[in-house]
Amino acid sequence: MPFKSPHRWPGLLLVAAFVCPPLSLVAHAADERSRPAAVAPPDLAAAMVRYRNALAEYQSARANYDAAADSYWRLIAEKRRRRRAKRASHETIALDDYVLAQPPVYTGPPKPRDPTKPPEAAPLPPYVPVVADFLADAQREFNFVPRLPQSETEYKQAYARVALAAGLRPDQIVRIYAFESGGNGEYDVQAGLENNKRARAITTALGYNQLLSTNSVEIVAESGNAFVKALFARAARLAGGRRNALEAKIAILRKMIGFARSVPDDWNKHQRLANTPKGLGTHALNLDLDIGPLLQTQKLLDSIVFARRKGVEKTLTAAELEMMNLTGDGSGFDMITLPAVWRDKVPTANFFQQSGYRDNPVAQRNNVVARLIAATDTVMDRETKKPGARELAEALR
């Protein structure tokens, strides 16, 4: 049914056809038609003037900041490319190959609110999948149900065996666990849920070393066959149902490897896979007592191998290894190979993308390399005193 205006009621039209209105009403109607359109109340009109002035001031300040920020982060990217090219050609890196100024900070006025519109509610952050989602997707996509530990101690002991066998040092293992999991995190600890599992997860980062779902997909693509070999060696020492279960798990892992290798070995492509149900199902491997410790260990081992391949012979401190864990192997290597005398001069922004730096208040507060590494060590010192870290240290003895 077409919309009808409430001012066009049939009853009124019928009355108007037979009754002549008083002249006073006719004159009043004519007077109303001759008046200009209604204007906003004086207080609203004044508020709109203030709003438009404030909006113009905000837009000008924001445009100036955006231009400065764009220029700064372009220079960061350009100098990063230049350093990589120098390393590839075995040229010496100089201090001025880094941007030595801090990123611009917006100091202008806030965006004003239009007084004719109601206040806007802050948008809810996007939903981040949690452990229940990983488990559901694993079962639905791969018919995989992880073998969960009977206790936290059981998982810690399994992780300790794998990490030590891979060549990681006990202090690296414990201090990075303490830093990443808050010193008391369990094997299924997820970012944002460390202290309250009813809170909102902030990323898919999971476990003792906080692997993102993209990390899991990438590691399975690159090291999955090594995991298969390790599991076959373990299965050979078993018999009966336990051996059959492990061999069935190997078959599922091979399907996940095929999925992870369905795209080229590239972080961005793995990230797209990781956000699919199959990718989230693959992430559930971290919860499995047989495969989870392999995944968690491999993340740290890959960083150590990367640094050695680039010529770093010394044993990395836990804080230096955490820099590679935090910023990625390439940027982390760039950071930890800075000469000590440069570390209090080079801003941490050199080792981040703009969005990553914006979302990392720790790197912003500790805005030069020396300060960020020192702050990381301070957190590690504090968190290693907690029960979870002490239990892991005991498992490593």
N, C-alpha and C positions, 0 to 999 in steps of 0.2 A: 504494500500500500504506500502511495507517495506521501511524503511528509507534508503536513498541513500546519500553517502558522496558527498559534493560538489566538491571534488577532483577527482571524477570518472565520469566526464561528457562524454557522448558518442562521442561528437564532437572531443574532444582531442584525444580519443583513435583512432578515424578514421584517423586523421592527422598523428598521430605517426606511423600508419601502412604504410604510403606512403612516409614520409619525414624523412631523416636521420638527426638528430640534429648535429650542429657543435661540433667539438671536445672540444672546450672551455666549452660548456655547459655540456658535459659529464664529463669533469674533475672537473668542479665546483660541480656537483651533487655528485661525488665520495668524494670530499673534505668535503661536508656537512655531508655525511654519516659517515665519520671518526671522526667528532667532538663529544665531549661528549654532553649530554643533557644540555639544557639551564639552567642556575642557576638564582636564584633570584637576583635582583639588590643589590648592596652592602648595601644600606640603609635599604632595607627590611630584608636582612639577619641579619644585626646587630639588627634590631628591634625584630626579632624572637628570637635571643639569649637573649635579655633583657626580652622578654615576658616569655620565658621558665624559666628563673631564678626567675622572679617575681611570676610566677605561683607556682613554687615549694615553695617559701617563704610563699605565701598566704596559700597553702594547708597545710603546716606544722603548721602555726599559727592557722588556722581554726580547724585542727584536735585536737590541744591542748585545744582550747577553748571548742569545742564540748564535749571532754572528761570531762572537768571540769564542764560544764553545766549539762551534764547527771548525773554526780555524785551528784551535788548540788540538782537537782530536785528529784532525787531518795531519797535523805535524807529528803527533804521536805515531800514527800509522806509517807515515813516510820514513821517520827515523827507525822504526822497527824493521821496515823492509830494507833499509840501508844497512843496518847491523847484520841482518841475515845474509845479505849479499857479501858483506865484508868477511863474515865467517866462512862462507862458501869458497871465497878466493884466498883464505888464510891471511887476510889483512888484519892489522891491529885495531881493536876497538878503542876509540878515544872518548873522553868524558863528554865532549860536545856531540857525540852520537846519540845522546839522551836529551830529552827535553828537561831542562832544569827548573823551569817555572812550574808552580802548582796550577791545577786546572782552575779556570774562572769559576766563581761562585755567584749565583744570582743574589743580589742585594737590593733589588728594586721592590716596589710595592706589590702586595698580593693582588691577584685578580679580583676586581670588585664584583659584587652581586647585583644583578639587575633587580631594582626594587619592585618592578611589575611582575616578577616571577617568584614563586615560592622557593625557599632554600632547597638545594639539591642534596639528597641523601648521598653519603659517600658510597660509591659502588663496592659491592662485595668482591674480594679477590677471586680469581677463577678457582674452580675446584681442583685440588691436587689429589691424584689417586693415592690410596694408602694400602697397608699390608693386606687388608681384606680384599681389595681389588686385585692385587697381584696374585693372590691365591686363587681367586675365582677365575681370572683370565688364564692362569696356568692350567687349571683343570679343564676349562672349556676349550681352550685352543690346542693344548698338547696332551690332555689327559694326564697331567702331571700333578702329583700331590707330594710336596717336599717331605722328607723324613726330618721331622722337627726334633730338636734335642729334648731329652727328658729333664734337663736342668740347664741353667745358664753356665754352670761349671763345666758341663759336658761339652758345650760349644766352645768355651774358652780353651779347654784342653785340646780340642781338635784344631782350633785355629793356631794355638801355640806350636803344635807339632809341625803343621804345614809351613808356618812363617819361619821357624828356625831352620827347617830343612831347605828352604829357599835361600837361606843366607842372610836374612834380616837379623839385625842385632836386637837383643832384648830391650835396650833403651829406646831404640827407634819404635819397636812394636808397642811398648807400653805408653810412651809419651804421645804418639800419634793417636792411639786409641783414646787416651785421656782427653786430648784436645778435640777430637772429632765427636766423641760421644758424651762429653761432659763428665768424664771420669767414672761414671756409674752406669753407662748405657748398656742395655742388653742387646743380644744379637739382632733383634728386630727393631732397634731404635731408629726412628725416622725424624728427619729435620722438622722442627717445629713441635714435635710431640715428646721431646726429651723428658719433660716434667709433668705433662698432662696428656694422656692418650686421647682425651676427648677434645683437645684443642684442634686447631686447623693446621694441617701439614703445609709447610711452605715450599718444599720441593720433594722429589722422589728419593732424595739421598737416604741411603739405607745402610745400617750395619756399623760395625766397628770403624770402618774407614769411610763411611758415608758415600757409597757409590750411587751415582745417579742412574736412572734407568738407561741412559745413553752409555754410561760407562759399562754397564752389564752387557749390553748388546755388542759394544765394540770389543770388549775383552773376549766374549764368546766367539766373535768372528776371528779374532787374531790368535787366541790361545786355546780355543775349544778343543782342538785335536790333542793338545798336550794334556788337557783334563781327561779326555777319553782314555789316553794311554795310562794315566795314573790310576783311573778307576778300574781298568782291565787288570792292572798289576794287583790292585787290592782284591778284585773279585777272584783272582787265581788262588788267593790264600783262604778263600771261604768255601763253604759247601752248602748244599741244600737250598732252603728257601731264601736265606740271606744272599747267597750268590745269585740266584735267579732274579731277586728284586734289584740287585745292583746292575745286572746285565740289562734288565728292562729299562732302568734309569739311563743307562748309556745310550740305548736306542732313542730315547726321548731327547737326550742331550744332542745327539746327532741331528735330529730334526731342527732343534733350535739353532745349531751351527749353520745348517742350510738356510734357515730364515735370515740369520744375521749376515750371511755372506751373499744374500740376494741383491745387495747393492755394493758399489765400490767401497773400499776401506776409507771412508771419509766421515769426519765427525758430524757434519750437517746432515748427511744422508742417514747415518746411524740414528741421529736424533729424531728424524721423521719416523723411522721404524720403531724407535723406543716408545713413542707416544701412541702406538697402536695396541690393540688387545694382545697380539702376539708378543710385542715388545715388553709390555708390562708383565705378561706371563713369564717371559725369559728372566725378567728382573727377580722373580720369585726364587730363582736358583740360590740367591744369597741366603735364603732361610733354610736351605737344605744342609743337613749335617755333613754330607759327603762332599758337596760341591761348593757350598757357601764359603768355607775357609779358603778354598782354592781361588775363588773370585776375589775375595777381600785381600788376600796376599798378593795376587797378581797385579793389582792396582799399584801397590807400592813398589813391587819388583820392577815393573815396567819403567818407573821413574828412575830407579837406580841404574838399570841397564841403559836407558837413554843417556844419562849423565856419563856413564863409562864410555859409551860409544862416541861421545863428544870429547873425550879426553880427560874427564875428571877422575883422577886416581884416588883422591882422598875419600875416606868414609864420610858420608854426609851426616851432619847432625840431624836430629829429629826435626828441628825447626826448619832447616834447609830442605829436607825432604817434604815437609809440609808445604813449603812454598811451591814446590812442583805439584803437589796434590791440589793446592788451592787455585793456582793460576794456569795449570796445564804444563806439560813437560817442556815445551819450547820456551814459554815465558818464564817458567820457574828456573830453567837452566840459565837463561839470560840474567835472572836476578841473583842466583847464588854464585855465579862466576864474576860478579862485580868485585873489583879490588876493595879491600876493607876500607881504604881511605875515601872511597867514593860513596859508600853505603849511606852516609848521613847527608849526602848532597843530592842523590837521585830520587825523585819522587816515585812513589809506588804506582802512580798513574801510568808510567811507562810500560807496565806489565799487564794492563787490563784493556779490554774494550770499554767504550764509554758506558754502555749499559751495565756491564759487570762492575765497573767502579762505582757507578751510581747506586747499585744495590748492595754495596759492601761497606757498611759504616766503619768496620774495623780498619780497612785500608785507607779510608778517608781520615780517620782520627790519627792513625799512625802513618803519616803521609810521606815518609821517606823510608828507604829499605831497612836501614839500621833499626829504626824505631819499630817497624812491623815485625822483624825477626825477634827483637827483644820482647815485644808484647806477646808474641807467640810462645816464647820460652817461659815467660811469666805465667801464662795460662797453664802451660804444661806442668810447671812446677807445682802449681796449686791443685790441679785436677788429679795428678798422680797420687795424691794423698787419700783419695776417696776409695771406698771399699771395692768397687769394680776394678779399678786400676791395680789395687794391691792383689786382688785375686788373680788377675791376668799375669802379674809379675811372678806370683807363686807358681802358676802353671808353666812358666818358662824356665824354671829351675830344674 
